[in-house]
Amino acid sequence: MSTTDIATESTPMATTEEDYGIEEGVPTTTEETATKETEETPDDKPPINHKNYLNLVAYIANITLVYGIGNAGWLGTPDNGELSRKYQTLVTPNSSAFTIWAVIFLAQGAFSLLQFLPVFRASEMLQKGVGYWYIAVAATQIGWTISFAYEVIPLSLAFMLLIWISLIGLLYKQYYTKSTGSIWEFWALRFPFAVHAGWITAASALNVNVQVVSMNVTPDKQLAVAIISLAVLHAISVWVLFNIPRPNWSMACVLSWAFGWIYQELGEAGETIQSNFSPDTVAGVAYAAIAVCFIILIQIVVRLGFLIRPSMNPYKKVTDEDRVDDSAEQDQEDMKV
């Protein structure tokens, strides 16, 4: 999955929590700080600390056990693909959607190595923003992998929600952590978790539906839960784009990706879905999924359009001149009315 994220050159140092950036490389470095950074000598390199090592260990444990148990069947249990087909739901995406894990693990693999560089190892975005949250993400994801492999679905749902809480906690912490605003900081320290959070948001909705299917509830109730799940996911896409000062473009793009592959899967519905739901029902959910997929993309374009107006651009310093220009434009619009 690809995303388009925004970074700017420089803005004054944030003075309040709300001025600190959440996503997409929000610059807060002053000229004085930038000058100080350029004057650093090799002797000024910050030491590597325990958080750096723990992040690396967490990544290695996560990718090893998630792949070994979930895909290679180290425990002699069915792999994730088999279980996905066994617990087929109306919001299960096509298997191709899961290739996003390659993006997630590659990005987090890069993070686990790049965080040792002097420019990142002691940065606030890592030490305070990431903190111990990534360790919690890895631990709960391993817990989900084991519980899902053994088909303890209620426990797997609990772990899935804990993964989501851990990722949202990490993003929230980064939201209020001072950012250098560099594009390197975004790709190394922020993107790996934003894209992961987007996918786990969709996966949490899927896990809820898997829980319902595992309980052998009637098809009409499965349909109701599926519709509610799609509505909630779309609402989250609206929230991350329009409700927070600096949009989380990554999460929105991932949710659009998920909706697109749900549509693809329903177009090739398996035997379980065909036996439980009429063709019209399946087609209706499929059309709804692809519609929301494009609606989210339109939302992204609209939100990008807002950046044209300085007063609505969180990545640009708003000057008094900009405010006057915006006020004049608003007055002209009011006069036309």
Phi and psi restraints in degrees (value plus and minus 20) as a CYANA .aco file:
   2 SER   PHI    -131.3   -91.3
   2 SER   PSI     131.8   171.8
   3 THR   PHI    -156.9  -116.9
   3 THR   PSI     142.5   182.5
   4 THR   PHI    -137.6   -97.6
   4 THR   PSI      99.3   139.3
   5 ASP   PHI    -144.2  -104.2
   5 ASP   PSI     137.8   177.8
   6 ILE   PHI    -136.1   -96.1
   6 ILE   PSI     118.0   158.0
   7 ALA   PHI    -161.9  -121.9
   7 ALA   PSI     129.0   169.0
   8 THR   PHI    -140.5  -100.5
   8 THR   PSI     158.4   198.4
   9 GLU   PHI     -98.5   -58.5
   9 GLU   PSI     -77.6   -37.6
  10 SER   PHI    -182.7  -142.7
  10 SER   PSI     127.2   167.2
  11 THR   PHI    -161.0  -121.0
  11 THR   PSI     146.1   186.1
  12 PRO   PHI     -84.2   -44.2
  12 PRO   PSI     138.8   178.8
  13 MET   PHI     -78.4   -38.4
  13 MET   PSI     114.2   154.2
  14 ALA   PHI     -84.7   -44.7
  14 ALA   PSI     124.2   164.2
  15 THR   PHI    -131.6   -91.6
  15 THR   PSI     -34.3     5.7
  16 THR   PHI    -152.9  -112.9
  16 THR   PSI     145.9   185.9
  17 GLU   PHI     -78.2   -38.2
  17 GLU   PSI     -58.4   -18.4
  18 GLU   PHI     -87.0   -47.0
  18 GLU   PSI     -40.5    -0.5
  19 ASP   PHI    -102.3   -62.3
  19 ASP   PSI     -33.2     6.8
  20 TYR   PHI     -97.1   -57.1
  20 TYR   PSI     127.8   167.8
  21 GLY   PHI    -106.2   -66.2
  21 GLY   PSI     128.1   168.1
  22 ILE   PHI    -117.2   -77.2
  22 ILE   PSI     -62.4   -22.4
  23 GLU   PHI    -166.8  -126.8
  23 GLU   PSI     146.7   186.7
  24 GLU   PHI      42.3    82.3
  24 GLU   PSI      16.7    56.7
  25 GLY   PHI      39.4    79.4
  25 GLY   PSI      49.1    89.1
  26 VAL   PHI    -105.8   -65.8
  26 VAL   PSI      98.9   138.9
  27 PRO   PHI     -96.7   -56.7
  27 PRO   PSI     112.9   152.9
  28 THR   PHI    -156.8  -116.8
  28 THR   PSI     -10.2    29.8
  29 THR   PHI    -103.2   -63.2
  29 THR   PSI     111.1   151.1
  30 THR   PHI    -104.3   -64.3
  30 THR   PSI     147.6   187.6
  31 GLU   PHI     -83.2   -43.2
  31 GLU   PSI     -54.9   -14.9
  32 GLU   PHI     -83.6   -43.6
  32 GLU   PSI     -63.6   -23.6
  33 THR   PHI     -85.7   -45.7
  33 THR   PSI     -62.5   -22.5
  34 ALA   PHI     -80.8   -40.8
  34 ALA   PSI     -60.4   -20.4
  35 THR   PHI     -84.8   -44.8
  35 THR   PSI     -60.5   -20.5
  36 LYS   PHI     -82.8   -42.8
  36 LYS   PSI     -59.6   -19.6
  37 GLU   PHI     -83.7   -43.7
  37 GLU   PSI     -59.1   -19.1
  38 THR   PHI     -92.0   -52.0
  38 THR   PSI     -40.8    -0.8
  39 GLU   PHI    -110.3   -70.3
  39 GLU   PSI     -21.2    18.8
  40 GLU   PHI     -84.5   -44.5
  40 GLU   PSI     123.6   163.6
  41 THR   PHI    -128.7   -88.7
  41 THR   PSI     148.3   188.3
  42 PRO   PHI     -74.0   -34.0
  42 PRO   PSI     -51.3   -11.3
  43 ASP   PHI     -90.5   -50.5
  43 ASP   PSI     -36.2     3.8
  44 ASP   PHI    -108.6   -68.6
  44 ASP   PSI     -20.0    20.0
  45 LYS   PHI     -81.6   -41.6
  45 LYS   PSI     108.9   148.9
  46 PRO   PHI     -89.5   -49.5
  46 PRO   PSI     128.7   168.7
  47 PRO   PHI     -94.3   -54.3
  47 PRO   PSI     134.4   174.4
  48 ILE   PHI     -94.7   -54.7
  48 ILE   PSI     115.9   155.9
  49 ASN   PHI    -139.7   -99.7
  49 ASN   PSI    -196.5  -156.5
  50 HIS   PHI     -83.0   -43.0
  50 HIS   PSI     -51.1   -11.1
  51 LYS   PHI     -83.9   -43.9
  51 LYS   PSI     -58.3   -18.3
  52 ASN   PHI     -80.8   -40.8
  52 ASN   PSI     -66.1   -26.1
  53 TYR   PHI     -87.0   -47.0
  53 TYR   PSI     -61.1   -21.1
  54 LEU   PHI     -84.1   -44.1
  54 LEU   PSI     -57.1   -17.1
  55 ASN   PHI     -82.2   -42.2
  55 ASN   PSI     -61.1   -21.1
  56 LEU   PHI     -86.0   -46.0
  56 LEU   PSI     -65.3   -25.3
  57 VAL   PHI     -81.7   -41.7
  57 VAL   PSI     -62.2   -22.2
  58 ALA   PHI     -81.4   -41.4
  58 ALA   PSI     -62.7   -22.7
  59 TYR   PHI     -84.2   -44.2
  59 TYR   PSI     -66.4   -26.4
  60 ILE   PHI     -82.0   -42.0
  60 ILE   PSI     -64.9   -24.9
  61 ALA   PHI     -84.1   -44.1
  61 ALA   PSI     -61.2   -21.2
  62 ASN   PHI     -83.6   -43.6
  62 ASN   PSI     -74.9   -34.9
  63 ILE   PHI     -87.9   -47.9
  63 ILE   PSI     -53.3   -13.3
  64 THR   PHI     -87.8   -47.8
  64 THR   PSI     -70.3   -30.3
  65 LEU   PHI     -95.8   -55.8
  65 LEU   PSI     -57.1   -17.1
  66 VAL   PHI     -84.5   -44.5
  66 VAL   PSI     -63.4   -23.4
  67 TYR   PHI     -91.9   -51.9
  67 TYR   PSI     -65.6   -25.6
  68 GLY   PHI     -83.2   -43.2
  68 GLY   PSI     -62.6   -22.6
  69 ILE   PHI    -106.1   -66.1
  69 ILE   PSI     -64.9   -24.9
  70 GLY   PHI     -97.2   -57.2
  70 GLY   PSI     -45.1    -5.1
  71 ASN   PHI    -142.5  -102.5
  71 ASN   PSI     -57.6   -17.6
  72 ALA   PHI    -110.1   -70.1
  72 ALA   PSI     -31.4     8.6
  73 GLY   PHI      48.5    88.5
  73 GLY   PSI      20.4    60.4
  74 TRP   PHI     -80.6   -40.6
  74 TRP   PSI     -47.1    -7.1
  75 LEU   PHI    -114.0   -74.0
  75 LEU   PSI     -14.8    25.2
  76 GLY   PHI      54.7    94.7
  76 GLY   PSI      -1.8    38.2
  77 THR   PHI    -121.1   -81.1
  77 THR   PSI     143.1   183.1
  78 PRO   PHI     -80.9   -40.9
  78 PRO   PSI     129.5   169.5
  79 ASP   PHI    -100.9   -60.9
  79 ASP   PSI     152.8   192.8
  80 ASN   PHI     -81.3   -41.3
  80 ASN   PSI     -54.4   -14.4
  81 GLY   PHI     -83.8   -43.8
  81 GLY   PSI     -64.1   -24.1
  82 GLU   PHI     -82.8   -42.8
  82 GLU   PSI     -64.1   -24.1
  83 LEU   PHI     -88.3   -48.3
  83 LEU   PSI     -54.0   -14.0
  84 SER   PHI     -82.6   -42.6
  84 SER   PSI     -60.1   -20.1
  85 ARG   PHI     -91.6   -51.6
  85 ARG   PSI     -53.5   -13.5
  86 LYS   PHI     -87.3   -47.3
  86 LYS   PSI     -61.2   -21.2
  87 TYR   PHI    -126.5   -86.5
  87 TYR   PSI      34.5    74.5
  88 GLN   PHI     -85.9   -45.9
  88 GLN   PSI     114.4   154.4
  89 THR   PHI    -148.5  -108.5
  89 THR   PSI     153.1   193.1
  90 LEU   PHI     -93.5   -53.5
  90 LEU   PSI     -32.4     7.6
  91 VAL   PHI    -135.4   -95.4
  91 VAL   PSI      -3.4    36.6
  92 THR   PHI     -95.3   -55.3
  92 THR   PSI     102.9   142.9
  93 PRO   PHI     -98.2   -58.2
  93 PRO   PSI     141.5   181.5
  94 ASN   PHI     -79.5   -39.5
  94 ASN   PSI     131.0   171.0
  95 SER   PHI     -76.9   -36.9
  95 SER   PSI     -47.5    -7.5
  96 SER   PHI     -83.4   -43.4
  96 SER   PSI     -44.7    -4.7
  97 ALA   PHI     -82.6   -42.6
  97 ALA   PSI     -49.2    -9.2
  98 PHE   PHI     -95.8   -55.8
  98 PHE   PSI     -23.5    16.5
  99 THR   PHI     -85.6   -45.6
  99 THR   PSI     -32.1     7.9
 100 ILE   PHI     -83.4   -43.4
 100 ILE   PSI     -40.6    -0.6
 101 TRP   PHI     -84.0   -44.0
 101 TRP   PSI     -48.3    -8.3
 102 ALA   PHI     -83.2   -43.2
 102 ALA   PSI     -62.0   -22.0
 103 VAL   PHI     -84.4   -44.4
 103 VAL   PSI     -65.4   -25.4
 104 ILE   PHI     -82.1   -42.1
 104 ILE   PSI     -70.0   -30.0
 105 PHE   PHI     -91.7   -51.7
 105 PHE   PSI     -53.4   -13.4
 106 LEU   PHI     -86.7   -46.7
 106 LEU   PSI     -63.2   -23.2
 107 ALA   PHI     -85.0   -45.0
 107 ALA   PSI     -61.4   -21.4
 108 GLN   PHI     -95.5   -55.5
 108 GLN   PSI     -46.7    -6.7
 109 GLY   PHI     -86.0   -46.0
 109 GLY   PSI     -62.3   -22.3
 110 ALA   PHI     -83.5   -43.5
 110 ALA   PSI     -61.4   -21.4
 111 PHE   PHI     -79.1   -39.1
 111 PHE   PSI     -65.8   -25.8
 112 SER   PHI     -83.0   -43.0
 112 SER   PSI     -44.2    -4.2
 113 LEU   PHI    -113.9   -73.9
 113 LEU   PSI     -65.5   -25.5
 114 LEU   PHI     -85.1   -45.1
 114 LEU   PSI     -45.5    -5.5
 115 GLN   PHI     -86.4   -46.4
 115 GLN   PSI     -31.8     8.2
 116 PHE   PHI    -104.2   -64.2
 116 PHE   PSI     -32.8     7.2
 117 LEU   PHI     -85.9   -45.9
 117 LEU   PSI     125.6   165.6
 118 PRO   PHI     -74.0   -34.0
 118 PRO   PSI     -54.4   -14.4
 119 VAL   PHI     -89.6   -49.6
 119 VAL   PSI     -41.9    -1.9
 120 PHE   PHI    -132.2   -92.2
 120 PHE   PSI     -50.9   -10.9
 121 ARG   PHI     -76.8   -36.8
 121 ARG   PSI     -52.9   -12.9
 122 ALA   PHI    -134.6   -94.6
 122 ALA   PSI      -8.7    31.3
 123 SER   PHI     -86.4   -46.4
 123 SER   PSI     130.7   170.7
 124 GLU   PHI     -82.6   -42.6
 124 GLU   PSI     -54.3   -14.3
 125 MET   PHI     -83.4   -43.4
 125 MET   PSI     -48.5    -8.5
 126 LEU   PHI    -109.2   -69.2
 126 LEU   PSI     -74.9   -34.9
 127 GLN   PHI     -87.9   -47.9
 127 GLN   PSI     -59.1   -19.1
 128 LYS   PHI    -120.0   -80.0
 128 LYS   PSI     -61.1   -21.1
 129 GLY   PHI     -88.4   -48.4
 129 GLY   PSI     -71.8   -31.8
 130 VAL   PHI    -101.4   -61.4
 130 VAL   PSI     -65.4   -25.4
 131 GLY   PHI      32.5    72.5
 131 GLY   PSI    -148.9  -108.9
 132 TYR   PHI    -122.3   -82.3
 132 TYR   PSI     -14.0    26.0
 133 TRP   PHI     -83.4   -43.4
 133 TRP   PSI     -58.5   -18.5
 134 TYR   PHI     -85.8   -45.8
 134 TYR   PSI     -53.5   -13.5
 135 ILE   PHI     -83.6   -43.6
 135 ILE   PSI     -60.5   -20.5
 136 ALA   PHI     -84.4   -44.4
 136 ALA   PSI     -59.7   -19.7
 137 VAL   PHI     -79.8   -39.8
 137 VAL   PSI     -68.4   -28.4
 138 ALA   PHI     -84.1   -44.1
 138 ALA   PSI     -63.8   -23.8
 139 ALA   PHI     -83.2   -43.2
 139 ALA   PSI     -65.4   -25.4
 140 THR   PHI     -91.4   -51.4
 140 THR   PSI     -49.8    -9.8
 141 GLN   PHI     -90.2   -50.2
 141 GLN   PSI     -55.9   -15.9
 142 ILE   PHI     -85.5   -45.5
 142 ILE   PSI     -60.7   -20.7
 143 GLY   PHI     -81.5   -41.5
 143 GLY   PSI     -61.6   -21.6
 144 TRP   PHI     -83.1   -43.1
 144 TRP   PSI     -63.5   -23.5
 145 THR   PHI     -79.4   -39.4
 145 THR   PSI     -63.6   -23.6
 146 ILE   PHI     -89.3   -49.3
 146 ILE   PSI     -66.7   -26.7
 147 SER   PHI     -86.3   -46.3
 147 SER   PSI     -57.3   -17.3
 148 PHE   PHI     -91.4   -51.4
 148 PHE   PSI     -56.4   -16.4
 149 ALA   PHI     -81.4   -41.4
 149 ALA   PSI     -57.4   -17.4
 150 TYR   PHI    -109.0   -69.0
 150 TYR   PSI     -14.3    25.7
 151 GLU   PHI      40.6    80.6
 151 GLU   PSI      14.5    54.5
 152 VAL   PHI    -111.0   -71.0
 152 VAL   PSI      60.3   100.3
 153 ILE   PHI     -82.5   -42.5
 153 ILE   PSI     -64.6   -24.6
 154 PRO   PHI     -78.6   -38.6
 154 PRO   PSI     -59.9   -19.9
 155 LEU   PHI     -88.4   -48.4
 155 LEU   PSI     -57.7   -17.7
 156 SER   PHI     -84.2   -44.2
 156 SER   PSI     -56.6   -16.6
 157 LEU   PHI     -85.5   -45.5
 157 LEU   PSI     -61.1   -21.1
 158 ALA   PHI     -81.6   -41.6
 158 ALA   PSI     -64.1   -24.1
 159 PHE   PHI     -86.3   -46.3
 159 PHE   PSI     -57.9   -17.9
 160 MET   PHI     -81.3   -41.3
 160 MET   PSI     -63.8   -23.8
 161 LEU   PHI     -86.4   -46.4
 161 LEU   PSI     -52.1   -12.1
 162 LEU   PHI     -89.8   -49.8
 162 LEU   PSI     -56.4   -16.4
 163 ILE   PHI     -80.5   -40.5
 163 ILE   PSI     -67.1   -27.1
 164 TRP   PHI     -81.7   -41.7
 164 TRP   PSI     -64.2   -24.2
 165 ILE   PHI     -82.0   -42.0
 165 ILE   PSI     -61.1   -21.1
 166 SER   PHI     -84.0   -44.0
 166 SER   PSI     -62.6   -22.6
 167 LEU   PHI     -88.4   -48.4
 167 LEU   PSI     -61.5   -21.5
 168 ILE   PHI     -86.4   -46.4
 168 ILE   PSI     -56.9   -16.9
 169 GLY   PHI     -81.5   -41.5
 169 GLY   PSI     -61.1   -21.1
 170 LEU   PHI     -84.0   -44.0
 170 LEU   PSI     -67.4   -27.4
 171 LEU   PHI     -84.6   -44.6
 171 LEU   PSI     -58.1   -18.1
 172 TYR   PHI     -83.8   -43.8
 172 TYR   PSI     -63.1   -23.1
 173 LYS   PHI     -83.4   -43.4
 173 LYS   PSI     -61.5   -21.5
 174 GLN   PHI     -86.7   -46.7
 174 GLN   PSI     -50.5   -10.5
 175 TYR   PHI     -75.8   -35.8
 175 TYR   PSI     -62.6   -22.6
 176 TYR   PHI    -123.1   -83.1
 176 TYR   PSI       0.8    40.8
 177 THR   PHI    -125.8   -85.8
 177 THR   PSI     117.3   157.3
 178 LYS   PHI     -79.7   -39.7
 178 LYS   PSI     111.4   151.4
 179 SER   PHI    -131.3   -91.3
 179 SER   PSI     126.6   166.6
 180 THR   PHI     -96.5   -56.5
 180 THR   PSI     -40.1    -0.1
 181 GLY   PHI      61.7   101.7
 181 GLY   PSI     -15.7    24.3
 182 SER   PHI     -98.1   -58.1
 182 SER   PSI     129.7   169.7
 183 ILE   PHI     -87.8   -47.8
 183 ILE   PSI     -47.9    -7.9
 184 TRP   PHI     -88.2   -48.2
 184 TRP   PSI     -58.0   -18.0
 185 GLU   PHI     -82.9   -42.9
 185 GLU   PSI     -61.8   -21.8
 186 PHE   PHI     -80.5   -40.5
 186 PHE   PSI     -74.0   -34.0
 187 TRP   PHI     -88.1   -48.1
 187 TRP   PSI     -52.4   -12.4
 188 ALA   PHI    -104.4   -64.4
 188 ALA   PSI     -60.3   -20.3
 189 LEU   PHI    -133.1   -93.1
 189 LEU   PSI     -31.8     8.2
 190 ARG   PHI    -141.6  -101.6
 190 ARG   PSI     -65.9   -25.9
 191 PHE   PHI     -76.4   -36.4
 191 PHE   PSI     -64.1   -24.1
 192 PRO   PHI     -74.2   -34.2
 192 PRO   PSI     -51.4   -11.4
 193 PHE   PHI    -113.2   -73.2
 193 PHE   PSI     -47.9    -7.9
 194 ALA   PHI     -88.0   -48.0
 194 ALA   PSI     -64.8   -24.8
 195 VAL   PHI     -88.4   -48.4
 195 VAL   PSI     -56.3   -16.3
 196 HIS   PHI     -84.5   -44.5
 196 HIS   PSI     -62.6   -22.6
 197 ALA   PHI     -83.6   -43.6
 197 ALA   PSI     -58.5   -18.5
 198 GLY   PHI     -81.3   -41.3
 198 GLY   PSI     -64.7   -24.7
 199 TRP   PHI     -90.1   -50.1
 199 TRP   PSI     -60.4   -20.4
 200 ILE   PHI     -86.9   -46.9
 200 ILE   PSI     -49.1    -9.1
 201 THR   PHI     -81.1   -41.1
 201 THR   PSI     -67.5   -27.5
 202 ALA   PHI     -86.8   -46.8
 202 ALA   PSI     -60.0   -20.0
 203 ALA   PHI     -86.5   -46.5
 203 ALA   PSI     -51.6   -11.6
 204 SER   PHI     -84.7   -44.7
 204 SER   PSI     -62.9   -22.9
 205 ALA   PHI     -81.9   -41.9
 205 ALA   PSI     -60.7   -20.7
 206 LEU   PHI     -83.4   -43.4
 206 LEU   PSI     -62.4   -22.4
 207 ASN   PHI     -84.4   -44.4
 207 ASN   PSI     -54.7   -14.7
 208 VAL   PHI     -81.1   -41.1
 208 VAL   PSI     -63.7   -23.7
 209 ASN   PHI     -88.1   -48.1
 209 ASN   PSI     -55.1   -15.1
 210 VAL   PHI     -83.1   -43.1
 210 VAL   PSI     -60.8   -20.8
 211 GLN   PHI     -79.7   -39.7
 211 GLN   PSI     -63.1   -23.1
 212 VAL   PHI     -83.7   -43.7
 212 VAL   PSI     -64.2   -24.2
 213 VAL   PHI     -83.5   -43.5
 213 VAL   PSI     -59.5   -19.5
 214 SER   PHI     -85.2   -45.2
 214 SER   PSI     -41.0    -1.0
 215 MET   PHI    -107.4   -67.4
 215 MET   PSI     -21.0    19.0
 216 ASN   PHI      37.8    77.8
 216 ASN   PSI      20.0    60.0
 217 VAL   PHI     -95.1   -55.1
 217 VAL   PSI     145.3   185.3
 218 THR   PHI     -87.5   -47.5
 218 THR   PSI     133.6   173.6
 219 PRO   PHI     -76.1   -36.1
 219 PRO   PSI     -55.6   -15.6
 220 ASP   PHI     -84.6   -44.6
 220 ASP   PSI     -55.4   -15.4
 221 LYS   PHI     -92.8   -52.8
 221 LYS   PSI     -55.9   -15.9
 222 GLN   PHI     -81.3   -41.3
 222 GLN   PSI     -61.5   -21.5
 223 LEU   PHI     -83.7   -43.7
 223 LEU   PSI     -62.1   -22.1
 224 ALA   PHI     -81.9   -41.9
 224 ALA   PSI     -65.0   -25.0
 225 VAL   PHI     -85.2   -45.2
 225 VAL   PSI     -58.2   -18.2
 226 ALA   PHI     -83.3   -43.3
 226 ALA   PSI     -63.8   -23.8
 227 ILE   PHI     -84.5   -44.5
 227 ILE   PSI     -63.6   -23.6
 228 ILE   PHI     -81.8   -41.8
 228 ILE   PSI     -60.2   -20.2
 229 SER   PHI     -81.5   -41.5
 229 SER   PSI     -65.5   -25.5
 230 LEU   PHI     -83.4   -43.4
 230 LEU   PSI     -59.0   -19.0
 231 ALA   PHI     -86.0   -46.0
 231 ALA   PSI     -62.2   -22.2
 232 VAL   PHI     -84.7   -44.7
 232 VAL   PSI     -62.8   -22.8
 233 LEU   PHI     -81.6   -41.6
 233 LEU   PSI     -60.7   -20.7
 234 HIS   PHI     -86.1   -46.1
 234 HIS   PSI     -59.2   -19.2
 235 ALA   PHI     -81.2   -41.2
 235 ALA   PSI     -58.7   -18.7
 236 ILE   PHI     -85.2   -45.2
 236 ILE   PSI     -57.7   -17.7
 237 SER   PHI     -82.5   -42.5
 237 SER   PSI     -57.8   -17.8
 238 VAL   PHI     -86.7   -46.7
 238 VAL   PSI     -62.6   -22.6
 239 TRP   PHI     -83.1   -43.1
 239 TRP   PSI     -66.7   -26.7
 240 VAL   PHI     -91.4   -51.4
 240 VAL   PSI     -36.7     3.3
 241 LEU   PHI    -115.8   -75.8
 241 LEU   PSI     -58.4   -18.4
 242 PHE   PHI    -135.3   -95.3
 242 PHE   PSI     -38.0     2.0
 243 ASN   PHI    -113.0   -73.0
 243 ASN   PSI     -49.2    -9.2
 244 ILE   PHI    -116.7   -76.7
 244 ILE   PSI     127.1   167.1
 245 PRO   PHI     -75.5   -35.5
 245 PRO   PSI     -63.4   -23.4
 246 ARG   PHI    -134.6   -94.6
 246 ARG   PSI      86.2   126.2
 247 PRO   PHI     -77.2   -37.2
 247 PRO   PSI     129.3   169.3
 248 ASN   PHI    -115.9   -75.9
 248 ASN   PSI      64.8   104.8
 249 TRP   PHI     -79.9   -39.9
 249 TRP   PSI     -56.7   -16.7
 250 SER   PHI     -80.9   -40.9
 250 SER   PSI     -68.6   -28.6
 251 MET   PHI     -82.0   -42.0
 251 MET   PSI     -61.7   -21.7
 252 ALA   PHI     -82.1   -42.1
 252 ALA   PSI     -62.7   -22.7
 253 CYS   PHI     -85.0   -45.0
 253 CYS   PSI     -59.5   -19.5
 254 VAL   PHI     -84.8   -44.8
 254 VAL   PSI     -60.4   -20.4
 255 LEU   PHI     -85.0   -45.0
 255 LEU   PSI     -58.3   -18.3
 256 SER   PHI     -82.3   -42.3
 256 SER   PSI     -62.3   -22.3
 257 TRP   PHI     -76.5   -36.5
 257 TRP   PSI     -67.6   -27.6
 258 ALA   PHI     -82.0   -42.0
 258 ALA   PSI     -64.3   -24.3
 259 PHE   PHI     -82.1   -42.1
 259 PHE   PSI     -59.4   -19.4
 260 GLY   PHI     -81.7   -41.7
 260 GLY   PSI     -60.9   -20.9
 261 TRP   PHI     -98.5   -58.5
 261 TRP   PSI     -42.5    -2.5
 262 ILE   PHI     -85.2   -45.2
 262 ILE   PSI     -63.9   -23.9
 263 TYR   PHI     -78.9   -38.9
 263 TYR   PSI     -64.4   -24.4
 264 GLN   PHI     -81.8   -41.8
 264 GLN   PSI     -62.5   -22.5
 265 GLU   PHI     -86.9   -46.9
 265 GLU   PSI     -60.4   -20.4
 266 LEU   PHI     -89.0   -49.0
 266 LEU   PSI     -44.4    -4.4
 267 GLY   PHI     -90.6   -50.6
 267 GLY   PSI     -38.8     1.2
 268 GLU   PHI    -144.3  -104.3
 268 GLU   PSI      24.5    64.5
 269 ALA   PHI     -74.1   -34.1
 269 ALA   PSI     117.3   157.3
 270 GLY   PHI     -95.7   -55.7
 270 GLY   PSI     158.6   198.6
 271 GLU   PHI     -81.9   -41.9
 271 GLU   PSI     -58.8   -18.8
 272 THR   PHI     -82.0   -42.0
 272 THR   PSI     -65.7   -25.7
 273 ILE   PHI     -86.2   -46.2
 273 ILE   PSI     -62.1   -22.1
 274 GLN   PHI     -85.2   -45.2
 274 GLN   PSI     -53.5   -13.5
 275 SER   PHI     -99.0   -59.0
 275 SER   PSI     -44.0    -4.0
 276 ASN   PHI    -115.5   -75.5
 276 ASN   PSI     -43.7    -3.7
 277 PHE   PHI    -151.6  -111.6
 277 PHE   PSI     127.2   167.2
 278 SER   PHI     -91.4   -51.4
 278 SER   PSI     137.0   177.0
 279 PRO   PHI     -76.6   -36.6
 279 PRO   PSI     -56.9   -16.9
 280 ASP   PHI     -85.6   -45.6
 280 ASP   PSI     -58.5   -18.5
 281 THR   PHI     -85.2   -45.2
 281 THR   PSI     -67.5   -27.5
 282 VAL   PHI     -81.0   -41.0
 282 VAL   PSI     -64.4   -24.4
 283 ALA   PHI     -84.0   -44.0
 283 ALA   PSI     -59.2   -19.2
 284 GLY   PHI     -82.2   -42.2
 284 GLY   PSI     -64.8   -24.8
 285 VAL   PHI     -86.2   -46.2
 285 VAL   PSI     -58.5   -18.5
 286 ALA   PHI     -82.0   -42.0
 286 ALA   PSI     -65.9   -25.9
 287 TYR   PHI     -84.6   -44.6
 287 TYR   PSI     -56.6   -16.6
 288 ALA   PHI     -84.4   -44.4
 288 ALA   PSI     -60.9   -20.9
 289 ALA   PHI     -83.9   -43.9
 289 ALA   PSI     -66.6   -26.6
 290 ILE   PHI     -89.8   -49.8
 290 ILE   PSI     -51.5   -11.5
 291 ALA   PHI     -84.2   -44.2
 291 ALA   PSI     -65.5   -25.5
 292 VAL   PHI     -86.9   -46.9
 292 VAL   PSI     -54.5   -14.5
 293 CYS   PHI     -74.1   -34.1
 293 CYS   PSI     -69.3   -29.3
 294 PHE   PHI     -95.5   -55.5
 294 PHE   PSI     -51.3   -11.3
 295 ILE   PHI     -81.7   -41.7
 295 ILE   PSI     -61.9   -21.9
 296 ILE   PHI     -84.1   -44.1
 296 ILE   PSI     -60.0   -20.0
 297 LEU   PHI     -82.8   -42.8
 297 LEU   PSI     -59.6   -19.6
 298 ILE   PHI     -84.9   -44.9
 298 ILE   PSI     -59.9   -19.9
 299 GLN   PHI     -79.0   -39.0
 299 GLN   PSI     -61.4   -21.4
 300 ILE   PHI     -82.4   -42.4
 300 ILE   PSI     -63.8   -23.8
 301 VAL   PHI     -83.3   -43.3
 301 VAL   PSI     -63.2   -23.2
 302 VAL   PHI     -81.9   -41.9
 302 VAL   PSI     -64.7   -24.7
 303 ARG   PHI     -84.3   -44.3
 303 ARG   PSI     -56.7   -16.7
 304 LEU   PHI     -83.5   -43.5
 304 LEU   PSI     -57.0   -17.0
 305 GLY   PHI     -82.6   -42.6
 305 GLY   PSI     -52.8   -12.8
 306 PHE   PHI     -81.4   -41.4
 306 PHE   PSI     -45.4    -5.4
 307 LEU   PHI     -87.5   -47.5
 307 LEU   PSI     -35.6     4.4
 308 ILE   PHI     -82.8   -42.8
 308 ILE   PSI     -58.5   -18.5
 309 ARG   PHI    -103.2   -63.2
 309 ARG   PSI      98.6   138.6
 310 PRO   PHI     -72.2   -32.2
 310 PRO   PSI     -61.3   -21.3
 311 SER   PHI     -87.9   -47.9
 311 SER   PSI     -35.4     4.6
 312 MET   PHI    -130.8   -90.8
 312 MET   PSI      -8.5    31.5
 313 ASN   PHI    -126.4   -86.4
 313 ASN   PSI      84.0   124.0
 314 PRO   PHI     -91.2   -51.2
 314 PRO   PSI     -30.3     9.7
 315 TYR   PHI    -114.9   -74.9
 315 TYR   PSI     -23.0    17.0
 316 LYS   PHI    -141.4  -101.4
 316 LYS   PSI     117.4   157.4
 317 LYS   PHI     -86.8   -46.8
 317 LYS   PSI     107.3   147.3
 318 VAL   PHI    -110.1   -70.1
 318 VAL   PSI      97.4   137.4
 319 THR   PHI    -114.2   -74.2
 319 THR   PSI     148.6   188.6
 320 ASP   PHI     -81.7   -41.7
 320 ASP   PSI     -55.3   -15.3
 321 GLU   PHI     -83.6   -43.6
 321 GLU   PSI     -60.3   -20.3
 322 ASP   PHI     -82.6   -42.6
 322 ASP   PSI     -60.7   -20.7
 323 ARG   PHI     -84.5   -44.5
 323 ARG   PSI     -59.4   -19.4
 324 VAL   PHI     -84.6   -44.6
 324 VAL   PSI     -63.3   -23.3
 325 ASP   PHI     -81.3   -41.3
 325 ASP   PSI     -64.7   -24.7
 326 ASP   PHI     -83.8   -43.8
 326 ASP   PSI     -59.1   -19.1
 327 SER   PHI     -85.3   -45.3
 327 SER   PSI     -60.0   -20.0
 328 ALA   PHI     -85.7   -45.7
 328 ALA   PSI     -60.6   -20.6
 329 GLU   PHI     -82.6   -42.6
 329 GLU   PSI     -61.3   -21.3
 330 GLN   PHI     -86.2   -46.2
 330 GLN   PSI     -59.0   -19.0
 331 ASP   PHI     -82.8   -42.8
 331 ASP   PSI     -60.7   -20.7
 332 GLN   PHI     -83.9   -43.9
 332 GLN   PSI     -60.5   -20.5
 333 GLU   PHI     -84.8   -44.8
 333 GLU   PSI     -60.1   -20.1
 334 ASP   PHI     -85.0   -45.0
 334 ASP   PSI     -57.3   -17.3
 335 MET   PHI     -86.1   -46.1
 335 MET   PSI     -56.3   -16.3
 336 LYS   PHI     -84.9   -44.9
 336 LYS   PSI     -57.6   -17.6
